[in-house]
């Protein structure tokens, strides 16, 4: 049965990747609240912009992977709507440009409230959304995608969210940003471990395509360990001990590790979704913990 248009757009949005946009804003806002700097309207606008950039990145990825032949019938991930003919390339381009324009206009409010550093962050974020798979030297095809994801969905997203509310930035905030940053990298790692075979065929040399599935899986585990050390270091920096509530998500983390090592091909789609859930649960628990004063 053919998909309805709204179902096709949901596939293009890739809801399982949205925690990478939402969790950093949640954490940055929690840190701002703990420091007595929380502002609701900038926080909400930052959330909308972060999700908009995430979705725009996904849309642009569909366009350029289709052009480069990366989204073939052989790929093991969810259906890519442009490659499958569910959404035309022309329509996807038009919607992507419209979304980028909306994000830019909303971002001008944050520039007005917090100054030119936010303009720089916003422009570079939009450039990353395009340059991830677009342009003459696409980041995703070079093996550097993981580094850029860590920077933009970790350091920039958390730090930027905090800055638009407090108009300053402290080192503990960037320390906290490491957690959503490495979880976002893990989401990408699972996606690219699944697609090693098809990516190599079209010259899309992601980090897993370069180092192999064995080392990519080890990196996933190492980054997960790093994430769970962050709440402890935040406590040492003066934030609430209740940030360790995030460790209640450890059973899910162990399950994802087991499934990552026991899954191949399409089975990894479940691990990808589970990693997104882990990031969300960890981020909510850490944010709540930081807000609990004792």
ZITA-V78026 format. One record per pair of residues at least 24 apart in sequence whose C-alpha atoms are under 6 Angstrom apart, sorted by sequence separation. I is the first residue (numbers start at 1). J is the second residue. If there is no record, write none. Layout:
i:j
I:J
I:J
//
This chain:
i:j
154:178
154:180
154:181
153:181
21:50
21:51
150:181
21:54
249:282
186:220
246:282
146:185
246:285
56:96
245:285
246:286
182:223
13:55
243:286
243:289
242:289
243:290
179:227
114:164
240:290
114:167
49:103
143:205
141:204
142:205
143:206
141:205
143:207
141:206
64:133
64:134
194:265
57:129
61:133
190:272
187:272
183:279
39:165
38:165
37:166
28:158
32:162
24:157
25:158
28:161
24:158
28:162
25:161
24:180
20:184
76:266
16:273
30:287
34:291
23:283
27:287
19:280
//
